[in-house]
Amino acid sequence: MINVSIIGVTGYVGEELIAVLLNHPQARIVDLSIRKDAPMHIAQIHPRFKGRLDIICDVPDIKKIASTCDVVFLALPHTVSMEIAPKLLKAGLRVIDLSADYRIKDVKVYEKAYNCKHKDKTNILEAVYGLPELYREKIKKAKLVANPGCYPTAAALALAPLVSCAKGMDLDSIIIDAKSGASGAGKKASEALMFEEVNEDFKAYKVNTHQHAPEINQELSKLSGKKLSVTFVPHLLPLDRGILETIYVKKNKTGTQNILDVYKKFYKKEPFVRICSEGVYPRLKDVANTNYCNIAIKDEKKQAIIIVAIDNLLKGASGQAVQNMNIMYGFNEGMGLL
């Protein structure tokens, strides 16, 4: 049994972490923190946990956390985690950060994408990118895991077999047409995310300028062995949760290679990646409230079309974070998630 702290429980990600960990047989939530002046009972913040969890949430107390916990989840806004992660690591704790603060290895790229100076450049180099399907062995030994973003999780899983194994593909042609539910933007107050603005509407935003694009480029470049720069266009769906991406990759030449077979082989042993049968395509309903990633391939003469669906709050955030915890502590990978 391991003792867990979650710092930042007021948002959707923190709430989902609590829900998942309450069902985990080897994890005990012993500390919850908020960035507010007045302490609050967790049931005041999230009434769904009334009678299930009796914890008062207060500002983070590093000494208390270090004396009672084994691992800390940081469910904090981008640019905030880097202020507290070094203190936790120095105290000997293992940290799983769900913000973007440790995902991008090039500090200058991070600073441009998130419009701020990075305050913990040392630990960026030590952080392990927490995509289990690609970095499982490194995650096992990690002290600091940078949990991937939701859009990059879907994109990297959808494209990893293609950019690393498939032949005859024009990797400079990658176009990612992505759609996300409104919870992907977090719980902060915003006119653009008001019900009246989102309901009965559908729009593109941050066209080819989204802060997740550098993260996607970083991982795909690493997998392919060459510098890649994708075209990435996100859209806002009038839904609570879920991500669906349709990805287009041109072929350099016509080949006989069966791309679907490449994907089946690549993910043969992965518990949370499901490859659809030919002619079957993912829907958000297929993955909502699960840690699964569903991928379909349409292999055409001149291009490959990959369609991927995940739940942005689970496989795209909290579920994947718990999957990483399971790997770090040698638990069954699906514990608390299946």
Order of alpha helices (4+ residues) and beta strands (2+ residues): beta-alpha-beta-beta-alpha-beta-alpha-beta-alpha-beta-alpha-alpha-beta-alpha-beta-alpha-beta-alpha-beta-alpha-beta-beta-alpha-beta-beta-beta-alpha
